[in-house]
């Protein structure tokens, strides 16, 4: 214990000036003002006990605000121990200079975040101080930053909304030492009554603020960062608001403290009545689909560990539209791919902690019960499903919400099968690349790659966003496969006779009966600027690649056929018009490029018996997807299985080179003939 006569260790503060509550709900819309952030922490004190992980807290928060949010890097500054420039080390002089200067810069419509993690002290006159790196605990009046001074600076700050978050400092596996502590709500009282100010403290006065060595952050800061990354966005509007942050952080900190540390830690808040409304804290920047799914799987894994759930099954992701839940229809192959990716991540994360239910077992149980999404609200249905699988105390369900062009909101929850209870919620905002958009089941040709600006924000769009919006617009027309101007014609052939498709808006639907063997023919028409150039084609049937994919296990490379893939990563065919103009793909290929190619015939079966269904596609089967790229250096569903193995020279030109720009994508749906009567 640090001995002293003139001061007491206290918690320190994070100050956040919030975005105006009138912020637009859509992800693509920006706040009317600018976002500013000044992040400060002290890890190595000159005269006080050193801390752990405070620098990492700053770095993680920086990432949450700039990479996961729209805080401009030019309007974000840090003062912490790792600063290369001495003027940005967290000394008293630097802190007071930067705080004063920084809080003068925002305008009334701007948002500001000031973050500080470190010690705090109180002198004999009960005056409270934030402790910079060079603070003397025995003389905080001369070496600390007065909390009352900070109050004055905040009161003068033009920003309309402010949030103060206190992360207390304590000993051992917690922050700081075991000296007498000041209650966090006492420190909060310094700022009580300021207009537009709310306070969140990491714990009550008789509790300790814990450190989480596994995460290399404080327990409170870890969950604060997770909230700002988007996991607290309960209504999936692309904005993390004050009313979402506190319940999320309170619940996760309280649960984790008890489960992991067998201790109590309950964040508290102080809010001036009637002044805040529900201001936004972080407007979410869309991430790659893979990043969102990886983040989601990490949160699910922790929830399973926390609740001691030793087995989990992953359902196909579904859409929600006007409170109507859909499987597959609005999102093509995307729901099945997302479920597969989360399933794959959980297999790795769960080693030694929990098991992931085999997809075939889960699908068989779902099929036997004719399980619907509505059954997730039925305890009886959940218990019956779990009994059918054998051991499955939890299910993961994922939902797509609010898709606009390339941007899509994703939310997942863990549902316990022993009763209707939610163990965890996680999610984020993803920006689909052009190939991922091509998985949602719409057919379109890319007609414009010129740089564009967003009509609402005025900002330049990425090339991928430009292409997706172009395809979205073009998909409102008929299927491009029917146009004589589209270079690639895709035909479904049975016994070398074309099965004529039925056009329904953008959809092409082909009747295929159970037991029929078909092939997919590609005609390269002599039209367009690429008419004489080799192009790449990715061909999926029910979301499974027709080309074999490399599979490396412990240094041994093998080939996996009929693999579920992200279209943007699928192994491709090469179509060379100098060799021929028509190609026939007759099945899922098990070997190519060896003189003669082997494949499993495309054989139509009932949906529940299709190859895709056995690999945990639920209702979303019966879809042929052909995507073409430039070369750069209620119906009765049916599906396709890999039938008799054949050997034949395919005649597809294969040489090196990278996949270039997407030219267009064609989807052909196939169903039982009865469904078209």
N, C-alpha and C positions, 0 to 999 in steps of 0.2 A: 504493500500500500504506500502510495506517495504521501509523505508527511508534509503538512503545511499549516499555517495559522491564518492566512489571509485570503484563501480562496477555496472554492469547491468546484469539482468537475461537473460540467453540465452537458446536455446534448447540444448539437449544432443544427444548422438549418439549411434546407433547400428552399429557394424562393422561385416560384414560377408565376410570371404574369401571363394570364391565359388568353387564348384566342377569343374574339367576340362570340357571344352565344348565337349570333345570327349566321354563323358560318354555314355554308352550303353543305348539304349532306353528301353529295356525290364526291367520290374520290378525285375526280378530274378538276373539281372546282377549288380554287385557291382562296385563302383569306384575303380580305380587302387590304390588309396591311402586311408588314414584313414580320418575320420571325427572328428574334435575337436570342442568344444564349451565352452566358458567362458561367463557366463551370470551374469550381475551385475545390481542391482537397489538400489535406496535409497527411502525409504518411510517416515521415521521419521528423520528429520534433527535436529542437535543440535542447530543451530543458524539461520537457514533459514526456510521458511514456509514448513510445512509438505505436503506430497503428498498422494494421494489415489490410490490404486490398482496397484502400480508399482510392488509389490511383486507378485501379482497374474499374472501380465503380464509375469514375469519370469517363473512362474510355468506352465502357459499355453504354453509358447514357448518351455519349456523343454519337455512337453508332445508331442508337434508337431514334435520335432526333434528326440526324442528317441522312443516314442510309435508309431508315424506315419511315422518316417523316420528311417534311419539306423545309427544315431549317437550313438556310443558306450557309455554306462553309465560310463565306466572307463575312458573315454576321455572327460567327460563333468564335469565342475565345476561351482559352483554358489557362488556369494558374494551378500548377501542381508540381510535385517533386521532380518529375522527369523533364521539365521544360528545359530546352537547350539555352534559351535566352534568359539571363538572370532577372530581367524585369518581369518575367512571368513565373518566377518562383513565388510560392504563397507566403511571403513575408507580410508584416503589418503594413509597411509602407506601400507595397505593391497592391495589396488587397483593397486598402482604403482608396487608393488612387483609381484603381480599375472599377470598383463598385460605383464610386461617385460619377466618374466619367461615363460609365456604361449606362447608368439609369437616366442620364440626361438625353440619350439618343432616341429612345422609342417615341413614336407618335401615338396619339390616342387609339388608333385602329391597329397598332402593332401588337405583337406578342413578344414577351421577354421571358427568358428562363435564367435564373441565377441559382447555381448549385454549389453548396459547400458541404464537405464531409470532413470532420475532424473533432478536436476537443472544444469544450467551452468551460468557462470558469465564472465564479461569483466571488466578489470581494466582501470584506467585512460589513460594508454598507448595503449589502444585498443587491449591488449593481451587477448585471449580467454582461458577459463578454464572450465573443467568439475568439478562439485561440488560433492565431496564425502560426507559422512555422517557428518564429523566434519569440513566441510568447513565454513569459516567466510566470509559472503558476503562483508564485509568491507575490507577484506584482502585476496582476492583470490590468489594473487601472492604467498603467503606463505602457504595457506591451500588448494588450488585447484590443479587439475591435468591439466597441460598445454596442450592445444590442439596441439601445435607445437611439444611437446614431443611425443604425441600419433602419430602424422604424421611420426616422425622419426622411431618409433617402427614398424609402418605398413610398411614403406619403407624397413625395414630390414627383415620383415617377409618373409620366403621362399615361402609361398603359392602364387600361381600364380594369383588368382583372388580375389578381395575384394569388398564388397558392404557396404557402410556406409548409415545407415538409421537414420534420425533425428526425434525424437518425441518431439515437442516443449512443454514448461512448462508454464502454465498460471493459471488464478484464477477461483474462484467460482466452477462451474461444470467442469472447465478445470483444467489443471495442474498448480500449482504454484501460484504466485501472479500477480497483475496487474502493475508491474513495467515496465519501458521502455524495449521494446524487441529488440533483435538483429534479423535481418532477417535471416531466416534459410539458404538462399543461401549464406549469408555472412560466416556463419560457414562452409558451404560446400566448400567455396573458400579456406579454410585452406588446404583441401585435394585435391584440383583441380590439375590436372597434374600428379598425381601419376599413374604409369603404372598399368593397370588392376584394377583401382578403379572407382566405380560409387557411386553416392550419391543419396539417396531418402529422402526427407524431408517431414514430416507429413503435412505441410501446408506452404503457402506462408507467407511472412513477415508481411502482414497486416491482417492475419487471426489467429484464436485461435485453438489450438489443444484440441479437446473436450474430455471430460470423459463420458463414457457410464455407468451410475450407474446400469442399468438393467443387463448388462453383467459383471460388476465389472472389467472392463478393460478400457483403453483409447480406443476411437473410432478407431484410427489408428492401435493400436496394435491388437485389436480384429480382424480386417480384414486382417492384416498381418498373424496372426495365422491361420485364415481360409484358406488363400491362401496356406500356407505351409502344411496344412492338406491334400491338394489335390484338393480343389475346384477351384483353378486357373489352373489346368492341362487341358488346352483347347484341346490339341491334344491327350489326353488320352494315353500318352506313359509311364506313371508311374513316370515321373520326372517333378517337378515344376521348370521351368527355369526362368531366369531373365526377358526375354521378356514376360512371362506370369504373373509374380508377379506384376509388376508395373501397367499395364493396369487394372488388377483385383482390386488391392488395390485402385487405383485412382478412378475407377468407383464406387466401393462400399462406400468408405469414402465420396465422393462428394454427392452421392445420399442420404446416411443416414443422413449426416449433414443437408441437406436441408429438408428432409422429417420429421426427428425426432426432430431436434433442431431449424429449421428455420434459420440456419446459413450457412455460406460458409466455407468449408474446402477442399482444393484441394492439394493433395500431389504433389510435384515437384521432378524432378530428374536432376542430372548433370552427364554426362557420357563423359569420354575422348574418342574422336572419334577414331574408328578403333582399339581399344585395347581389347574389351571384347568378341566379337562374341555373342553367346547366352549361357553363362555358366549355369549349373544347380545349384540350391540352395538346393533342398531337393529331394532325391530319396525316393519314397513312399514305406513304409512297408505295405504289405497287412494286412487289418483288417478283423474281422469277418464280414460276410454278414450283420448280424443284425446291427452292429455298422455303417457300411457304409450307410445303408438305413435310420437309425435314424438320422445320420448327414445330409443326403440329405433332409429328411423331414423338419428338423429344418431350413435349408437354404431356402427351398421352402416356408415355412410358413412366414419367414421374407419378402421374395419377394412379396408375396401376400398382406401382410400388408402394405408394402412400396408403392406398386402401387394401393392400395385401391381396390383390386379385392375381391369381397365379395363372390365368389363362384368358385369352381374348380372341374374338373373331372380328374381322373387318368386313363391313358391308360395302356394297357398291355405293359410291357417292351419288346423291340424287339432287334434283332441282326443286325449288319451291317457287311457285308462281300464283299470286293471289290466294295464298294459303292452300293451294293445291300442290301436293307432293308428287313428283314425277320421277320415274326411273328411266334414265336413258334418253327419252324422247327429245328433250330440249338440248341435250349436251352430247349426243352421239356416243363416241367411245371414251370421252373424257372422264366420265364417272368411274368406269372400270379401270382406266389407267391410274387415276388418283388412288383408288382403293389398293391397287397392286403396289404402288410406290410406298404408301404408308405401311402396308403389310411387310414389304421388304425391309423398310427402316426398322420396324418393330422387331423383326427377327434378329437383327443385329443388336439393338438396344436392350432386348429382353434376355440376353444370355445370362443365365444364373439367377434371373429375377422372375421371369414369367414366360409362358409359352404362347405361341400364336397358333390358333386352330388351323389345321390343314384345310386348304380351300375346298378340296373335294368333299371332305366330311361336312363342312359347313353348307356347301351347295346342296348336297343330298338332303340334309335336314331342312333347308329352306324349301326345297322342291316338295318334299314329303308333306310339309305343313302348308304349302302354298302361302308362305309367309309374305305379308305385305308390310309396307312402312307403317301403316296404321297400327299394326300389331305391336309396335314398339311401345305403345301406350297401354298394353294389356299385360298385367302380371302373369296371367295364366298362359298366354302365348309365349312370353319370354321364358318362363320356367319349362314349358314343353319343348321349346327349341333347344335350351341348354341340356335337357335330358336326352334329346335325340343325338346331340353331338357327343355327349358323354361327360364333358367337363368344360364349361364355358361360363364363368361367373360374370363376364362382361362382353359387351359388343361396342364397336366403334361405328358410329354413323357420321357421314360427312354430307354437307349440304352446299350447294351452289346458290348464291343469292346476288341479286342486283347486277347482273352482267351488263356492261355497256361497252360495246366494241371489244377491245382487247383486255379490258379490266374486268375482273371477276372477284367477288367476295367469297371466301371459303370459310365455313365454320364446321367444327367437329365437336362431338361430345361422346363421352364414355357413359354408356347406359348399363347399369347392373341388372343382370337377368334374374337375380333373386328378388327383385322388387323394382318398382319404377322410381329410380333415383339416379341423379346425374352426379358422376364422380368428378368430372372435369369438363371444361370448355376451352377450346383453343381455336385459333384461326388467323386469318390475315387477308391481305389484298394481293392478288396475283395479276401480273400482266402476261397474257398469253403471247408467245411468239407466233409467227405466221403458221408454222407447222402444227402447233398445239391448237390454234383456232381451227385449222383444217380437220381436227379430230371431232368437232362438235356436230358434224353431219350435214353441213351446208356445202353445196357445190358452187365454185366461183372461179373466175379467171382473174389474174392480176393484170390490171390495165394501166396502173399509174404508180410509180415509185418516187415521184418527185417530192422533195421535202415539203412538208405542210406544217401549219401552225394550228394549235387547238383554238377553236372559235371562241371558247369561253375564257381561257387563260391567256391567249396570245403567245404561248410558249411553243417552241419548235417540238414537233413530235419525233420520236425515234423512228428509224426506218421501218422497224417491225410494226410499230403502232400505225404508221402511215399505210402500210400494206394491208394490215388487218381491217382498217376502216374502209379501205378501197374494196376489199373482198366482201365485207359486210354489206356495202351498198350494192355491189354486183350480184350478191346472192338473193336479192329481192326480185331478180329477174328469173327467167327459166334456166334449166340446167344447161351449162355451156356445152355439154357433150352432144347436145342436139343441134348446135350451131356449126355450120359449115366453115366458119372462120376460126374455130378452135382446132389446133393442130392434132389433138389426140382424141380418137374415138375409142370408147371402152364398151365392149360387147360381152354379154354372157351367152355362152354357147353350150347347147346340149346335143350330143351326137353330131357335132360340127354344124348344127343349125342354130341360128341366132334366136334366142328367146326374147321376143319383142318387149321392150319396157313400156310401162304406162306412165305418162307424165302427169304429175300432180304438183303444179307450181314449180318449186325448185327441186322437188323430189322426182327421182326415177325409180319405179317399182317394178320388179320382175317376179313373175310367179314361178316358183320352183317346188316341186312335190317331194315329199319324203322318199328317199331311196335314189333320187336322180343324181347322176354324176355330171358335173359341169366343168367348164374351163372359162378363163377370162382372157379375151383376146384384145390386144392393143393395136390399133391402126394409127400409123404416123402419116397424117395427111400432108400433102405438099402445099401448105399454106403457112403464112406468117414468117417473121424474120428468122426463126430457128429451124426452118424446114429442112435444111441440109446438115444440121449440127447434131452430134450425139447429145442426148439428154439423159438425166437420171430419173428413175421412177421408183417410188416406194409404194408397194402394193400390200395392203393389209386386208385380211378377211376376218370379220368379227373382231378386229383389233389385234389380230395375230399376224406376225410378219410372214410373208410367203417365202422370204429368203431365210436361210439358217443364220443364227447369230452366234458369235463367238462366246464361249463360256469358259473362263479360266478358274480352275480350282486347284489351289496349292501348287501353282506353277505348271499345271497340266492343262493344255488348251484343248477343249472339245467344242462340238457344235450342237446347238440346241435348235430344234425346228419347232415351228408353231409358237414362237415366243411372243408374249404380250409386250408391247413396246410403246414408247413415246414416238410419235411419227417423226419428230425432229431428230431422233437418234437412230432410227431404223436403218438397217443395212439395205442398200439399194441395188436395183437392176440398172443396167446401162443400155439404152436404146440407140443403136447406131444406124441411121437411115442409109448409109452407104452399103450396109450389109443386107438389109431387108427392110420392108415397110410394115410388116405384120408379125406380131409375136403372140404365142399362145402360152399362158401360164395355167398349168393343169392341176396344180395342187400345192401343198406345203412342201417346199423342197428340203430334203434332208442332206443333200450334197450337191455342190455345183463346182464347175471349173475343173473337172477331172477327166475331161473327154466325153463322158456321158454323165448326165445329171439324174439323180434319183429324187422321187417325190412321192408324197402321199396324196392320192386323188381327192379332189373336192367332192365330198359326198354329202348330200342333204339329209339331215336327220331332224327329228323333233327338237325344238329348242332346248329342252331339258337334257338331251343326250348329246348335244353338240360339243365339239372340242372346246369351244369358248366357254360353254356353260360349265364344263368340268373344271375349268380353271378360274371359276368364281366370277364369271360374267352373270349377272342376274337376268334381267329381261332384255338387256341391250345387245342383241345379236341379230344376225341377218343384215349385215352391212359390209359392202365391198368398198374400199377406199383406195383410190389411185391418185397419188400426188406426183406432179411433174416438176422437175427442177432444171435450171440451167447447170451446165457443167463448168466448174471453176478450176483451172489447174485442178287399245284394244284388239289388236289382230292376233290371230294365232301365229305365234312366232315359229320360225324354223332357223336352223343353224347349220354350220358346216363342220364335219369331222374329217380327220385324215384317214382316208380309206385305204384301198389296196396300194401297196408300194409299187411304183413303176420306175423304169429306167429309160431315159431318152435324152438326146442332145437338144437342149432348149434353143440354142442359137442366139442367145442374148450376149451382146458384145460386152466384155468386162475388161476394163483397164483402169489404171489409177486415176486420181483426180479428186478434188473436193466438191461436195455438193454446193451449188451456188444458189441463186435466187429462185424462190418458188414461182412457177409459171401459172399454176392453177391446180385445183383439186376436184375430182369427180367422185361422188358417192352414189352407189346404186344399192337400194334396199331390196331384199328379196323375202317373200313371204309365201305361205301356203296358198295355192290357187283358190282354196275355199274362202280365204280372207278377202279376195277381190270380187267375189260374187255379190 
